[in-house]
Amino acid sequence: MPAVAETPTLDTVRLRRAFPGLEGQCYLNAAGLGPCSLPAQTAFLHWNHLVANTGGDNPEDFPRLHMATQTARGQVARFLGARTDEIAFFGNATDGADLVLHGLDWRAGDEVITSTEEHPALTESLASVRERFDLRVAHIPLHADPNALLDAVEGARTERTRLVAISWVGHRTGVRIDMAAVCRWAADHGILSLTDSAQVAGHIAADLHALGTDFSYGSGHKWCFGPLGTGWLYVRRDRLDGLKRSWTGAESGLLSFGDDVEHARALGGAARLEFGTRPWPLYIGFGAAVEFLSGIGMPAIDAHGCARSAQLADLLRGVPGLEAVSPGGSAATSILSCRLTRHDPKAVGERLWREHRVAVRMLEDGLRFSLACFVTPEQVEHTGRAVQAVCGGR
């Protein structure tokens, strides 16, 4: 049995006070839906209460609501290593993927490179534009080895390749790829890059400017522990004008005060991609969520998660019919996925919850464990014993 050692730079006892609803369970599914931290809840509820009780659209409250939303936009931008005017708020990661893929100037026969480990947020959007614009889509493995990854994208490239769209961290195996190398390769060949960061934000440190991606998107309600129904889209400043808007309305692109278009004014930055009345209190809660994580420190959160996933992998080694498929080393993250060869994943997952209060994601062929910053070494030991009890001991 491995020694139980707390990551020195992360005080999980203090941190867990921000997640009181997790007492009595081992919640290992932040890669699906994360709990909303108390700072995020407090900010959201404050502004939602104001709007619900005053209507919000008066000369005093609406400007305050607008300024608070802009403050949140700045908080999220800093957290992601972006400029405030490069961030747009939406309801989830899928909105961001849709807006980019439907907004590019496609021509029949254009090609996209993606991976075999993509979330439906990307694959369904790609299927839509492939059919609508007669595109070709090439699939490559999401290699942990940087050289193998670059060989794969180069092998899939043709003179018609317009976009490479892949995940920085795979949602099934948790593999962490060298996305910066992919973005450099794409730029060198005049190819646009779209990065799925849904499993990155709040999980590992993100600096989108340093990454070099043209577009990226993610969720606020996974590893960021923001309110459900929050998502973001990053559009690099020099790529905004090349992105067509497929959806528009009030609060988008042009704000017209009356019928005289001469008095319309253009919104600046990626915010012009937003449209219609928005759930602004949710976005303010999202801003508070990332401020909370910034105060903890993303390097400490990343190190903690990797330590906990390695601890669990060691505990599960030798369990009959269970095979870890997540990589180790520099490609490891807080996600540990295991293939089950002798047991039904749904039955195992339900027993883990019913008998041991361990919540995991049940995949088609196995289980995915998300070892977030609030997961303690003792909870990992409990989970290891629970899996051994359900699947058979060593």
C-alpha positions in Angstrom: 0.0 0.0 0.0 1.5 3.4 -1.0 2.2 6.0 1.7 -0.5 8.5 2.1 1.2 11.9 1.6 -0.5 15.3 1.1 0.8 17.5 -1.7 2.7 20.1 0.4 1.4 23.1 -1.5 -2.3 22.3 -1.4 -4.3 22.3 1.8 -7.3 20.1 0.9 -8.8 20.4 4.4 -9.1 24.2 4.0 -10.0 23.9 0.3 -12.9 21.5 0.9 -14.7 24.1 3.0 -15.6 25.7 -0.3 -17.5 22.4 -1.2 -19.6 21.5 1.8 -22.0 19.4 -0.3 -19.2 16.9 -0.9 -19.1 15.6 2.7 -20.1 12.0 2.9 -19.0 11.1 -0.6 -16.0 10.7 -2.9 -16.9 12.8 -5.9 -14.6 11.7 -8.8 -16.4 13.1 -11.8 -15.3 16.7 -12.2 -14.4 15.9 -15.8 -18.2 15.6 -16.3 -19.8 18.1 -14.0 -17.9 19.7 -11.1 -19.6 21.0 -7.9 -20.0 24.8 -7.7 -17.7 26.4 -5.2 -19.1 28.6 -2.5 -17.4 31.7 -3.9 -19.1 31.1 -7.2 -22.4 30.4 -5.6 -22.2 33.5 -3.5 -21.5 35.8 -6.4 -24.2 34.2 -8.7 -26.9 34.2 -6.0 -26.2 37.9 -5.1 -26.6 39.1 -8.7 -29.4 36.7 -9.5 -31.3 37.9 -6.4 -30.8 41.5 -7.5 -32.2 40.9 -11.0 -35.0 38.7 -9.8 -36.2 41.2 -7.2 -35.6 44.6 -8.9 -35.9 43.5 -12.5 -32.4 44.6 -13.1 -33.1 47.0 -16.0 -33.1 50.3 -14.3 -30.6 53.2 -14.4 -28.9 52.1 -11.2 -28.8 48.3 -11.4 -28.2 47.6 -15.1 -24.9 49.5 -15.3 -23.7 47.7 -12.2 -24.7 44.3 -13.7 -22.9 45.2 -16.9 -19.7 46.2 -15.1 -19.8 43.1 -13.0 -20.1 41.0 -16.1 -17.1 42.8 -17.7 -15.1 42.3 -14.5 -15.9 38.6 -14.7 -14.8 38.6 -18.4 -11.5 40.0 -17.3 -11.1 37.5 -14.5 -11.7 34.6 -16.9 -9.4 36.1 -19.5 -6.5 36.5 -17.0 -7.1 32.9 -15.8 -6.8 31.6 -19.4 -3.8 33.8 -20.4 -5.9 35.9 -22.8 -7.0 39.5 -23.3 -10.4 40.5 -22.0 -11.6 41.4 -25.6 -10.7 37.9 -26.7 -13.3 36.1 -24.5 -17.0 35.5 -25.2 -19.4 33.9 -22.7 -21.7 31.1 -23.6 -23.7 28.3 -21.9 -21.1 25.5 -22.5 -18.2 24.4 -24.5 -20.3 23.1 -27.4 -21.5 26.7 -28.1 -17.9 27.7 -28.7 -17.2 24.8 -31.0 -20.3 25.5 -33.0 -19.6 29.2 -33.4 -16.1 28.7 -34.7 -16.9 25.8 -37.0 -19.9 27.4 -38.5 -18.2 30.8 -38.7 -15.2 29.9 -40.9 -15.2 30.6 -44.6 -15.4 27.1 -45.8 -15.1 25.9 -49.4 -16.2 22.5 -50.7 -13.4 20.0 -50.4 -11.7 21.8 -47.5 -10.2 19.4 -44.9 -10.1 19.3 -41.1 -7.7 17.2 -39.0 -9.1 16.0 -35.7 -8.5 13.1 -33.3 -10.1 9.8 -32.5 -10.6 10.9 -28.8 -12.9 13.9 -29.2 -16.0 14.9 -27.3 -19.4 15.2 -29.1 -19.1 18.9 -28.5 -16.6 18.8 -31.4 -17.5 15.7 -33.3 -21.2 16.7 -33.7 -20.3 20.2 -34.8 -17.8 18.8 -37.3 -20.4 16.4 -38.6 -22.7 19.4 -39.2 -20.3 21.5 -41.1 -18.9 18.5 -43.0 -22.4 17.9 -44.4 -23.3 21.5 -44.9 -20.1 22.6 -46.6 -18.9 19.3 -48.1 -15.8 19.0 -46.1 -13.4 16.1 -45.5 -12.4 15.1 -42.0 -9.2 13.1 -41.2 -8.8 11.4 -37.8 -5.5 10.8 -36.0 -4.7 9.2 -32.6 -4.2 11.6 -29.7 -0.6 10.6 -29.1 1.1 11.3 -25.8 4.5 11.4 -27.5 5.0 14.8 -29.1 7.0 13.4 -32.1 4.4 10.8 -32.8 1.7 13.4 -32.6 3.5 15.8 -35.1 4.1 12.9 -37.4 0.4 12.1 -37.3 -0.8 15.6 -38.2 1.8 15.9 -40.9 0.8 12.6 -42.3 -2.9 13.7 -42.4 -2.1 17.1 -44.0 -3.0 17.9 -47.6 -3.0 21.1 -49.6 -6.7 21.4 -48.7 -6.2 21.2 -44.9 -7.7 24.4 -43.4 -8.0 23.5 -39.7 -6.7 21.2 -37.0 -9.2 20.8 -34.2 -8.2 18.6 -31.2 -8.3 18.4 -27.5 -5.4 19.7 -25.3 -6.4 17.0 -22.7 -8.4 14.0 -23.9 -11.7 13.6 -22.2 -11.6 9.8 -22.1 -8.0 8.9 -21.2 -6.9 12.3 -19.8 -3.8 12.3 -22.0 -2.1 15.7 -22.0 -0.7 16.5 -25.4 1.9 19.0 -26.6 -0.7 21.3 -27.9 1.7 24.2 -28.3 3.7 22.1 -30.8 0.6 21.3 -32.8 -0.3 25.0 -32.9 3.2 25.9 -34.0 3.0 23.3 -36.7 -0.3 24.6 -37.9 0.9 28.2 -38.0 4.0 27.1 -40.0 1.7 25.5 -42.6 -0.9 28.3 -42.8 -3.5 26.1 -41.0 -5.9 27.4 -38.3 -5.9 25.7 -34.9 -9.0 25.1 -32.7 -8.2 23.8 -29.2 -10.8 22.0 -27.1 -9.9 23.1 -23.6 -12.9 21.8 -21.8 -10.7 19.4 -19.8 -8.0 22.0 -19.3 -9.4 25.1 -17.6 -9.3 24.7 -13.9 -7.4 21.4 -14.3 -4.0 22.4 -15.6 -2.5 25.9 -16.1 -3.6 27.5 -19.3 -1.9 30.3 -21.2 -3.7 30.6 -24.5 -1.4 33.3 -25.8 1.7 31.1 -25.1 -0.1 28.1 -26.6 -0.5 29.9 -29.9 -3.9 28.7 -30.8 -6.3 30.7 -33.0 -9.4 29.6 -31.2 -10.3 27.7 -28.0 -13.3 26.9 -26.0 -14.2 25.3 -22.7 -16.7 25.0 -19.8 -17.1 26.8 -16.5 -19.0 23.9 -14.8 -16.3 21.2 -14.9 -12.9 21.7 -13.3 -13.5 25.5 -12.8 -16.3 24.7 -10.3 -18.5 27.5 -11.7 -22.3 27.5 -12.1 -23.9 25.0 -14.4 -24.6 26.6 -17.7 -21.3 28.6 -18.2 -18.9 28.3 -21.1 -16.3 30.4 -22.9 -14.9 31.0 -26.3 -11.4 32.4 -27.0 -10.9 34.1 -30.4 -7.4 35.4 -31.0 -7.6 39.1 -31.6 -6.4 39.0 -35.2 -8.8 36.1 -36.1 -12.0 37.8 -35.0 -12.8 39.6 -38.3 -12.4 36.3 -40.2 -15.1 34.6 -38.2 -18.6 35.0 -39.6 -21.5 35.3 -37.2 -24.1 32.6 -37.7 -26.3 33.7 -34.8 -27.0 37.3 -34.1 -29.6 39.4 -32.2 -29.9 42.0 -29.5 -26.5 42.5 -27.7 -24.5 41.2 -30.7 -22.3 42.9 -33.2 -24.5 46.0 -33.7 -26.4 47.7 -30.9 -29.1 49.7 -32.6 -31.0 52.3 -30.5 -34.2 52.8 -32.6 -34.6 52.2 -36.4 -31.9 54.6 -37.5 -28.9 52.3 -38.4 -26.7 55.4 -38.5 -26.9 55.4 -34.7 -25.9 51.7 -34.4 -22.5 51.1 -32.9 -20.3 48.0 -33.1 -19.4 46.0 -30.1 -15.7 45.4 -29.7 -13.9 42.1 -29.3 -15.2 38.6 -29.0 -18.2 39.8 -26.9 -19.9 40.7 -30.2 -20.4 37.0 -30.8 -22.8 36.9 -27.9 -26.4 37.5 -28.7 -29.7 38.0 -27.0 -30.4 38.5 -23.3 -27.7 36.6 -21.4 -27.7 35.0 -18.0 -25.2 37.6 -16.7 -25.3 36.4 -13.0 -24.0 33.0 -14.1 -21.0 34.6 -15.8 -20.3 36.7 -12.7 -20.3 33.5 -10.7 -17.9 31.9 -13.2 -15.6 34.9 -12.7 -15.7 34.3 -8.9 -15.0 30.6 -9.5 -11.7 31.2 -11.4 -10.6 33.9 -8.9 -11.0 31.2 -6.2 -8.8 28.8 -8.2 -6.2 31.5 -9.0 -5.9 32.1 -5.2 -5.0 28.4 -4.8 -2.6 28.3 -7.7 -2.9 26.2 -10.8 0.5 24.5 -10.5 -0.4 23.2 -7.1 -3.8 22.0 -8.4 -2.1 20.2 -11.3 0.5 18.6 -9.1 -2.1 17.5 -6.6 -4.3 15.8 -9.3 -1.3 14.0 -10.9 -0.2 12.7 -7.5 -3.7 11.5 -6.6 -4.2 9.8 -10.0 -0.8 8.0 -9.7 -1.8 6.9 -6.2 -5.1 5.5 -7.4 -3.4 3.8 -10.4 -1.1 2.0 -8.0 -4.0 0.9 -5.8 -5.8 -0.5 -8.8 -2.9 -2.3 -10.2 -3.6 -6.1 -10.1 -7.4 -5.8 -9.8 -8.8 -8.6 -11.9 -10.3 -7.5 -15.2 -9.2 -3.9 -14.8 -6.6 -2.2 -17.0 -5.5 1.5 -16.7 -5.5 3.2 -20.1 -4.4 6.7 -19.0 -0.7 7.6 -19.7 1.9 8.4 -17.0 4.8 10.7 -16.9 4.5 14.2 -18.5 1.3 13.2 -20.3 -0.5 12.3 -17.1 -3.3 14.5 -15.6 -5.9 14.3 -12.8 -7.9 11.9 -15.0 -7.4 8.1 -14.6 -9.4 5.9 -17.0 -9.6 2.1 -16.7 -10.9 -0.5 -19.1 -13.0 -3.3 -17.6 -12.8 -6.6 -19.3 -14.7 -8.9 -16.9 -17.4 -6.5 -15.5 -20.2 -4.3 -16.7 -19.1 -0.6 -16.2 -22.6 0.5 -15.4 -23.1 -2.1 -12.8 -19.7 -1.4 -11.2 -20.3 2.3 -11.2 -23.7 1.9 -9.6 -22.3 -0.4 -6.9 -19.4 2.0 -6.2 -22.0 4.7 -5.4 -24.6 2.6 -3.7 -22.2 0.7 -1.4 -19.3 3.0 -1.1 -20.5 6.5 -2.0 -17.9 6.9 -4.8 -19.1 8.8 -7.8 -17.3 8.1 -11.1 -18.1 8.4 -14.8 -19.2 5.1 -16.4 -17.9 4.7 -19.9 -18.9 2.2 -22.5 -15.9 0.0 -21.7 -14.7 1.2 -18.3 -14.6 3.8 -15.7 -13.2 7.4 -15.5 -11.9 8.8 -12.2 -11.4 12.6 -11.9 -9.0 13.4 -9.0 -9.8 17.0 -8.5 -8.2 19.4 -6.1 -10.7 18.6 -3.3 -10.0 14.9 -3.4 -7.8 13.8 -0.4 -5.3 10.9 -0.3 -7.6 9.2 2.2 -10.5 9.3 -0.3 -8.2 7.8 -2.9 -7.4 4.9 -0.6 -11.2 4.5 0.1 -11.8 4.4 -3.7 -9.1 1.9 -4.2 -10.5 -0.4 -1.6 -14.0 0.1 -3.0 -13.0 -0.9 -6.5 -11.2 -3.9 -5.2 -14.3 -5.0 -3.2 -16.6 -4.6 -6.2 -14.3 -6.1 -8.9 -12.3 -8.5 -6.8 -9.2 -8.0 -4.7 -5.6 -8.5 -5.5 
